[in-house]
Amino acid sequence: MLSVTGLTVDYGRTSAVRGIDLTVGAQDVTCLLGPNGAGKTSALRAISHLTDSSGSVVFDGEDLNGLAPDDIARRGLIHVPEGRRIFESLSVDENLLVGRSARNGRTAEFEFDDVMDLFPALGRLHRRDGWALSGGEQQMVAIGRALMAAPRLLMLDEPALGLAPIVVVELFGALRAISSRLPMLIVEQNTTMALRVCTNAYVLVGGRVVVSGPSSELGGRRELINQFLGQSDLAHSTPEASSADEPPEPRKRHMT
């Protein structure tokens, strides 16, 4: 479904991504792993045309060269950036409904109630403004908004970044449920959680792919991967004092 060939991203004299190749099939959940500065975020931004790059990006047989980021989104390649970037002045419901603007006539796999089923914590927050949400709640809204856009392929940049461990577990549980219905490309530093949800992975170091393969094989090469990452496992978790970090209450149906 997605084929990237020779992708290169330069910032002045600094090469962030150095000619990488990767593919995401229609049934795949592919992860980009690597330490800070490896080029993972730059690769996703280049695929979405949010930064200048060279190389080839083909999505469902169509070369994306020359397309604007909004045109790419309307084709169903939906990108959830690092930092969530929800609309702080809009409520949870309003943020979710904004996602529909990118559907371009596609039938959505996930509607409003499906998002609430995936993230029960949002069921009691539907009228709360974005600025009043915890980091975990904002990440749920960001992913939910992307699902409302009827993605054909969902790209997530560091979904676990800065979240409390209990929220990370809940989040990746939702991603496993999503993976049964959508292909995904996920940038992540938490190797343990990523390899549990992904079907295959690429390890980037210094802008280059140094290891790749099925996650079942890479899971058995954890010591090698950790050497490339420069440390042991990366939980990347920061406790957050929010009710969203508690076990979710039973979901209450909310109809739009």
DAHUTA-V795480 format. One record per pair of residues at least 6 apart in sequence whose ideal C-beta (glycine too) atoms are under 8 Angstrom apart, sorted by the first residue. I is the first residue (numbers start at 0). J is the second residue. D is the distance in Angstrom with one decimal. If there is no record, write none. Layout:
<<I:J:D> <I:J:D>>
This chain:
<<0:23:5.8> <0:24:6.0> <0:25:4.7> <0:27:7.8> <0:58:6.9> <0:59:5.6> <0:151:7.3> <0:152:5.8> <0:182:5.8> <1:21:7.9> <1:22:6.6> <1:23:4.1> <1:46:7.5> <1:56:7.6> <1:57:7.4> <1:58:5.5> <1:59:7.8> <1:76:7.4> <1:152:5.8> <1:182:7.8> <1:184:6.8> <2:22:5.2> <2:55:7.5> <2:56:7.7> <2:57:4.5> <3:19:6.9> <3:20:6.3> <3:21:4.9> <3:22:7.2> <3:42:7.8> <3:46:6.5> <3:54:6.9> <3:55:7.1> <3:56:5.4> <3:57:7.9> <4:20:5.2> <4:54:6.0> <4:55:4.4> <4:57:7.8> <5:18:5.0> <5:19:7.8> <5:20:6.8> <5:53:7.3> <5:54:3.9> <5:55:6.3> <6:16:5.7> <6:18:6.9> <6:19:5.1> <6:20:7.5> <6:21:7.9> <6:42:6.2> <6:45:5.8> <6:46:7.5> <6:52:6.1> <6:53:7.7> <6:54:3.9> <6:55:7.8> <6:56:7.0> <7:14:7.1> <7:16:5.8> <7:17:6.2> <7:18:5.2> <7:52:6.2> <7:53:4.8> <7:54:5.5> <8:14:7.4> <8:15:4.6> <8:16:4.0> <8:38:6.9> <8:41:4.5> <8:42:7.1> <8:44:7.7> <8:45:5.1> <8:50:6.2> <8:51:7.4> <8:52:4.8> <8:206:7.7> <9:15:7.0> <9:51:7.9> <14:206:5.6> <15:38:4.7> <15:41:4.1> <15:206:5.6> <16:38:4.3> <16:41:5.1> <16:42:5.2> <16:45:6.6> <16:52:7.2> <16:206:4.8> <17:38:7.5> <17:205:7.3> <17:206:4.0> <17:207:5.0> <18:54:7.0> <18:207:7.6> <19:38:7.6> <19:42:6.5> <19:201:7.5> <19:203:7.1> <19:206:7.4> <19:207:6.7> <19:208:5.2> <20:208:7.3> <21:29:6.9> <21:31:7.6> <21:42:8.0> <21:201:5.5> <21:208:7.3> <21:211:7.7> <22:29:7.6> <23:29:4.6> <23:152:6.4> <23:182:5.7> <23:183:7.7> <23:184:5.2> <24:182:6.8> <25:182:5.7> <26:182:6.6> <26:198:7.5> <27:182:5.3> <27:183:7.8> <27:198:5.1> <27:199:6.3> <28:174:7.9> <28:178:4.6> <28:182:6.7> <28:183:4.7> <28:185:6.9> <28:196:5.9> <28:197:4.8> <28:198:5.1> <28:199:8.0> <29:182:7.9> <29:183:7.2> <29:184:5.1> <29:185:7.2> <29:197:6.3> <29:198:7.0> <29:199:5.4> <29:200:6.8> <29:201:7.2> <30:184:7.9> <30:185:5.0> <30:186:7.5> <30:187:5.8> <30:193:4.5> <30:194:7.2> <30:196:7.8> <30:197:4.0> <30:199:7.6> <30:200:4.2> <30:201:7.3> <30:214:7.2> <31:39:4.6> <31:42:6.3> <31:43:7.6> <31:184:7.1> <31:185:7.2> <31:186:4.7> <31:187:7.5> <31:200:7.4> <31:201:5.4> <31:203:6.0> <32:39:7.7> <32:187:6.5> <32:188:7.1> <32:190:5.7> <32:193:6.2> <32:200:5.6> <32:201:7.1> <32:202:4.9> <32:203:7.1> <32:224:7.0> <32:228:7.3> <33:39:5.3> <33:188:7.5> <33:202:5.8> <33:203:3.8> <33:204:5.8> <33:227:7.4> <33:228:6.8> <34:188:7.3> <34:204:6.9> <34:227:7.7> <34:228:5.1> <34:229:5.3> <34:230:7.8> <35:188:7.6> <37:203:4.2> <37:204:5.5> <37:205:6.8> <37:206:7.0> <38:203:5.3> <38:205:7.5> <38:206:4.0> <38:207:7.9> <39:156:7.6> <39:186:4.3> <39:203:5.6> <40:81:5.9> <40:156:5.6> <40:157:7.4> <40:186:6.2> <41:50:6.5> <41:206:7.8> <42:186:7.6> <42:203:7.3> <43:78:6.4> <43:80:7.8> <43:154:5.5> <43:156:5.2> <43:184:7.2> <43:186:5.7> <44:50:4.4> <44:80:7.8> <45:51:7.9> <45:52:3.6> <45:54:7.7> <45:56:7.5> <46:56:5.4> <46:63:7.9> <46:76:7.4> <46:78:7.8> <46:154:6.9> <46:184:7.8> <47:68:5.5> <47:71:5.8> <47:72:7.7> <47:76:7.0> <47:78:4.5> <47:154:7.1> <48:63:6.9> <48:66:6.3> <48:67:6.7> <48:68:5.0> <48:71:5.9> <49:68:5.6> <49:78:7.5> <49:80:7.9> <55:62:6.8> <55:64:7.3> <56:62:7.4> <56:63:4.7> <56:64:7.3> <57:63:7.0> <58:71:7.5> <58:74:6.4> <58:76:5.4> <58:152:7.2> <59:74:7.7> <59:75:7.9> <59:151:6.9> <61:74:7.2> <63:71:5.8> <63:74:7.9> <63:76:7.8> <66:74:7.8> <69:101:7.8> <72:78:7.2> <72:101:4.7> <72:148:6.9> <73:101:5.7> <73:103:4.3> <74:103:7.4> <74:151:7.5> <75:103:7.6> <75:105:6.1> <75:148:8.0> <75:149:6.7> <75:150:5.5> <75:151:3.2> <75:152:6.7> <76:150:7.3> <76:151:6.9> <76:152:5.4> <76:154:7.0> <77:101:6.8> <77:145:4.8> <77:148:5.0> <77:150:3.7> <77:152:7.3> <77:153:5.5> <77:154:6.8> <78:145:7.8> <78:154:4.6> <78:156:7.3> <79:141:5.2> <79:142:5.8> <79:145:4.9> <79:153:7.2> <79:154:6.8> <79:155:4.8> <79:156:6.5> <79:158:7.1> <80:156:5.3> <81:156:4.2> <81:157:4.6> <81:160:6.4> <81:186:7.8> <83:134:7.5> <83:137:4.4> <83:138:5.5> <83:140:7.4> <83:141:4.3> <84:141:6.9> <85:94:5.0> <85:129:4.6> <85:132:7.7> <85:137:5.4> <85:140:5.1> <85:141:5.5> <85:144:6.9> <86:93:7.2> <86:94:5.5> <86:97:6.8> <86:129:5.6> <87:128:6.7> <87:129:4.2> <87:130:4.0> <88:128:6.4> <88:129:6.9> <88:130:7.2> <89:97:7.1> <89:128:6.8> <89:129:5.8> <90:125:6.7> <90:126:5.2> <90:127:6.3> <90:128:5.7> <90:129:7.5> <91:121:5.7> <91:124:5.1> <91:125:4.9> <91:126:7.1> <91:127:5.7> <91:129:7.4> <91:132:7.4> <91:136:7.9> <91:140:5.7> <92:111:8.0> <92:125:4.6> <92:126:6.8> <92:253:7.7> <92:255:6.7> <94:129:6.0> <94:140:5.1> <94:143:7.9> <94:144:5.5> <95:111:6.3> <95:114:6.2> <95:140:6.7> <95:143:5.2> <95:144:5.4> <95:147:5.4> <96:111:7.6> <96:147:6.9> <96:255:7.0> <97:144:6.1> <97:147:7.8> <98:143:7.5> <98:144:4.1> <98:145:6.3> <98:146:7.0> <98:147:3.1> <98:148:4.2> <99:107:8.0> <99:147:5.5> <99:148:7.0> <100:148:7.6> <101:148:4.0> <101:149:7.5> <102:148:6.1> <102:149:4.5> <103:149:7.9> <105:149:4.0> <105:151:7.3> <106:149:6.6> <107:146:7.4> <107:147:6.6> <107:148:7.8> <107:149:3.9> <108:146:7.4> <108:149:7.0> <108:180:5.0> <108:181:6.2> <109:117:7.5> <109:143:7.9> <109:146:3.9> <109:147:6.8> <109:177:7.7> <109:180:7.6> <110:147:7.4> <111:147:7.1> <111:253:7.9> <111:254:8.0> <111:255:5.1> <112:252:7.0> <112:253:8.0> <112:254:7.6> <113:146:7.3> <114:121:7.1> <114:143:3.9> <114:146:5.8> <114:147:6.8> <115:121:5.9> <115:122:5.2> <115:250:6.1> <115:252:7.7> <115:253:6.6> <116:250:6.8> <117:143:7.2> <117:146:7.8> <117:173:4.5> <117:176:6.1> <117:177:7.1> <118:139:4.1> <118:142:7.7> <118:143:6.2> <118:169:7.9> <118:173:6.2> <118:247:8.0> <119:247:4.0> <119:248:7.0> <119:249:7.3> <119:250:4.3> <120:135:7.7> <120:136:6.4> <120:139:6.5> <120:169:7.7> <120:242:7.8> <120:243:4.9> <120:247:4.5> <120:248:7.9> <121:136:7.0> <121:139:5.7> <121:140:6.8> <121:143:6.9> <122:247:7.9> <122:248:7.6> <122:250:4.5> <122:251:5.1> <122:252:7.9> <122:253:6.4> <123:248:6.5> <123:251:6.7> <124:132:7.0> <124:136:6.4> <124:243:7.8> <125:253:5.3> <129:137:6.7> <129:140:6.9> <132:140:6.7> <132:241:8.0> <132:243:7.3> <133:239:5.0> <133:240:8.0> <133:241:3.3> <133:242:7.9> <133:243:4.7> <133:244:6.8> <134:161:5.6> <134:162:5.9> <134:166:7.9> <134:239:5.5> <134:241:7.9> <135:162:5.1> <135:163:6.7> <135:166:3.8> <135:169:7.8> <135:170:7.3> <135:239:6.1> <135:241:6.7> <135:243:4.7> <135:244:6.0> <136:241:6.8> <136:243:4.2> <138:158:6.1> <138:162:6.6> <138:166:7.8> <138:170:6.5> <139:170:7.3> <139:173:7.7> <139:243:7.6> <142:155:7.1> <142:158:6.9> <142:170:7.9> <142:173:7.3> <142:177:8.0> <145:153:6.0> <146:153:7.4> <146:177:7.2> <150:181:6.2> <151:181:7.8> <151:182:7.8> <152:181:7.2> <152:182:5.0> <152:183:7.0> <152:184:6.7> <153:177:7.1> <153:181:5.4> <153:182:7.4> <153:183:4.7> <153:184:7.6> <154:183:7.2> <154:184:4.6> <154:185:7.6> <154:186:7.9> <155:174:7.7> <155:183:6.6> <155:184:7.5> <155:185:4.7> <155:186:6.9> <155:187:7.9> <156:186:4.7> <157:186:5.8> <157:187:6.4> <157:188:6.9> <157:235:7.8> <158:170:6.0> <158:174:7.2> <158:185:6.9> <158:187:6.9> <159:167:4.7> <159:170:6.4> <159:171:7.3> <159:187:6.4> <159:188:7.7> <159:189:5.0> <159:192:6.4> <159:235:5.6> <159:236:7.4> <160:188:7.6> <160:235:5.8> <161:235:7.1> <161:236:7.7> <161:237:4.9> <162:170:6.8> <162:235:7.8> <162:236:6.0> <162:237:7.1> <162:239:7.0> <163:236:5.8> <163:237:6.8> <163:238:4.8> <163:239:5.0> <163:244:4.7> <164:234:6.6> <164:236:4.8> <165:244:5.7> <165:245:7.8> <165:246:7.6> <166:239:7.1> <166:243:6.8> <166:244:5.4> <167:189:6.8> <167:192:6.3> <167:234:7.5> <167:235:7.9> <167:236:5.9> <168:192:8.0> <169:247:7.3> <171:192:4.8> <171:195:6.9> <171:196:5.7> <174:183:7.3> <174:185:7.4> <174:196:5.2> <175:195:7.6> <175:196:5.2> <177:183:6.9> <178:196:6.0> <185:193:6.4> <185:196:7.4> <185:197:6.7> <187:193:4.1> <188:228:7.7> <188:233:4.4> <188:235:5.3> <189:232:7.4> <189:233:5.5> <189:234:6.1> <189:235:5.3> <190:221:7.3> <190:224:6.2> <190:225:7.5> <190:228:7.0> <190:232:5.9> <190:233:6.4> <191:232:5.3> <193:200:6.9> <194:200:6.5> <194:214:4.6> <194:217:6.2> <194:218:5.1> <195:214:7.9> <197:214:4.6> <198:213:6.7> <198:214:6.0> <199:211:7.3> <199:212:6.5> <199:213:5.0> <199:214:5.8> <200:211:6.8> <200:212:7.2> <200:214:5.4> <200:217:5.4> <201:208:5.1> <201:210:7.5> <201:211:4.4> <202:208:6.9> <202:209:5.4> <202:210:4.2> <202:211:6.9> <202:217:7.7> <202:224:5.9> <202:227:5.5> <202:228:7.7> <203:209:7.1> <204:227:5.2> <209:227:5.6> <210:217:6.9> <210:220:7.2> <210:223:6.9> <210:224:6.5> <210:227:6.6> <217:224:6.4> <225:231:5.5> <225:232:7.1> <238:244:7.4>>
